[in-house]
């Protein structure tokens, strides 16, 4: 089982940027598809982005395409989410997740969750 710890959240003005990090520990972190979900108050958790174990395949929710970029460094057991042009509607708790494959990730069939990091965007 892989353990995940997020960092990098915070308070930012609309149009600004943040970079989230997800540090993994435990066996075979590099073998997992790693992704990000988010949950805003009163809303369901939603898929944001994911990256394959080699980093060659990425997926994004339509609302973040062109603004968010996911990447990973398997030597550091870390996945990053660069978030640019942030909007107030991006405000949520962002959770890192690990899954066995791409379909499982997108469908929320996740093996491990991080504890989450708060992102707040004000206008």
N, C-alpha and C positions, 0 to 999 in steps of 0.2 A: 504494500500500500504506500502511495506517495503522499507526503505531507506538503501543503502549500501555504505560503504566507505572502499576503499582498502588502504593498506599501506604495506611497506616492500620491495618495488622495489629498484633497484639500479644497480651499475656497478660491475661486478664480472668477474674474469678470468675464462676461460674454465676449467671445472673440479670442480669448486667451487659450493657453495650452497647459496640459499636464502630461506627465509620463508615469504610468503605473507599472510597477514591477511585481512579478510573481516568482518567488523563490521556492524551488522544490527540493525536497530531501527524501531520502529513502531509495529503495531499489528502482532502477530502470526509469528514472524520470524522462530520459531522452526517448523512451519507447512509447510514451503517451502522446496523444493529441491533447494540446493544452488550449484552453480558451477562456473567454470572459463572458459573464452574464451580468446583468444589472437588474436591480429592483428598486423602483421608486415607491414612496409611501402610497399605500392604497392600490398599488398596481401589481400585476403578476410579474414574476421573474421572466426576463426575456434574454434571448441569445444576442450577443453583441459581435463577437469575432472568435475565430479559432485558427490554429496553425498546426500543420502536420508535424510529425516527429522529426522530419528532416528540415522542416522550414520551407519546403518547396510549394506547398499548397496552403492558401489562406482563404478564409471565408469571412464575410462581413454582412451584418444586417444592413438593409438598404439605407436606413436613415443615417448611417455613419460612414458609408462609402465615400471616399475622397477626403474625409476628414480624419479618420482614425487609421493607424497603421500598426499591425501586430508583427512582432519579430521574436526570435528566440536565440539564445546562446547556450547550447547544450554543455559547453565546457564549464559554464557558470551555473548550470541548472536553473536558468532564469528565462522567463518570457516577459516581454514588454508590450505595453499598449500605449503608443504615442497618440495623444488626443489633441487635435488642433481645431481652431475655429469653434470652440465650445459654445453650446447654446444652453439656455436655462432648462430646456427639456432634457438635457443630458444629466441633470441632477439625479443621483441615485447612489445606492450602495453597489459597488462593483465587486463581483466575486470571481475569483480564479477557479478554474475547474480542470480536471484531468479525466480523459475518457480513453477507451481502447481504440476507437476509430472515429472517423469524421461523422458518420451518420449518428452514432451514439451521442456525440457531443451536441450536434444540432438539435437532436430530439430530447436533450436533457438527461440522457441515461449516463450519468457521470459517476466515476469511481471515487473521486475525492473532491472536496470543496475547501477553499480557503475560508477565512473568517470574514472577509470583506473589508473594503476601504471606502470611506465616504467621499464622494465628489459632489461639490455644490457650486453651481454656476449662477451668478447673479447678473441682472441686467442693469 
